Amino acid sequence: MPNIIITEAEFKKLTDGTKKEIWGLLKDSFSTTTVSDELSHENLGNRIKNRIEENRLNFDTLSIETAMAVLIGLSSESRKVVEALCQRQQTRENLTAILGNEKKINGTIGSINRRLAKRLDERIYGKRRDRVKLIEFDGDYRLTCNSRALELASVIISKGYKIGEGDIILQFDEGEAKIEEESIIRCDEGKAYCDYVSWDYEIDHVSHEFRVNVVHSEPTDKVVISTVNEDEWYPHSVKYELLSTSGNPVEVLIGGKKR
């Protein structure tokens, strides 16, 4: 089959339908789910350039969907450990109190770390993914990333969510965020990857800028990080231009029903 070269200028002239077909072929060629469905020539060029960096494994946070996929596969004891670490670093003595037996600590930490590692796409990272950790030890035990997605995932799971119950909507006073179950399933199946997102906005002439490496399964996954004063949301994650929130959601809807 001959090679076909399309310049950027030629790509601009194509119909949206043709662009979509080419975009689909590119997704299949890269054997990854990391490309967006946005069809602008600018996005196409930027995404292709970024693919050469997609096998990096450093991350600052998990998407809420990834956090859901991690926590939903853990035992109740392991979830309690993660929840405690979301609040602060923990000593070995503290974890012993949570688990009831010091001998359980190493096995529990190991299983939590493996749970995250196995959510990453083996086709992209190979055996390197096995080195990924959610919890590390440097005198005390601590999370390796921002805790906010894990905290919100814990809230959802505490409402009784199980895979198969549908999409989730988190309602805040300031707006809402919709978590698509399909993305949770993709993470649960081991199709997550590390990516880079950035955003900024200005309030009262003060600029706010954020640069985050995130583990997610789709560019539409919900990204939120906790800061000193409030939670900051990646703009594509929310409706009604919700950028900042404080505290947990006032309502959680699962499959369209309040919990």
C-alpha positions, 0 to 999 in steps of 0.5 A: 500500500503506498504512503500518502502524505497530507500537509497541514494546509491540505488537511485544513481544506478537508471536510469534517467527515474526511478529517474524522476518518483520518483521525480514526485511522491515526488512533488505530495506528498509535494503538492507544486511546490517548488521542482526542476526538477534537478534529481541528488541524491544530489539535491534530498536530499538537496531539501527534507531537505529544505522542512521542512523550506518552510513555512517561510515568510521572504523575501529580494526580489521578482523574476521578475515573481512575481513582474510582477504578483503583478504589472499587477493586480494593478491600474495605481495609485497604480503602480505609488506609487510602482514606487515612493517607488522603488526610495526612501522612501516616506512621506505621503505628497508625496503620497498625491501628487501622489494620489491626495487625502490623503484619498486614501493612506491607501486604496491604500497601503492596496490593494498593500499589499494584491496583494502580499499576495494573490500571495503566495500559501495558501496551504503552508501558510494558513492565515499567508500569509495575514500578508505579506506586500510589503509596511510598514510605520515607519514614512515614507512609504518604500518597505520591499524588494529590489526594482530591480525586481519591477523596471524591471517589471515596465519597461516591463509593460510600454512596454504594456505587458499583460498576454497571449503575450508570454515570455519576453527577457530582453537584456543587453549589458552584456547578456540577461534574459528570463522571462517565461510567465508560471511562471508569470501566476503561480504567478498570480494564487497564487502559489508563495512561499518563498525560499532561494538562494545563489551564489558567484563568484570571479573577480580579486581575489575579492570574491562576495557572495550573500544570498537571500530569494526570493518570486518566483513560480519556481526555474527557476524564475529570481532573481536580486538584486540592490547593491551599484554599480550594479545589481547582478543576480542569475546565473541560471537567465541569459544567457552568464554568465551574473552576473552583469548589470548596468541600464535598458535593451537596448531591451525588446522582448515580444513574440519575438517582440521588444517593 
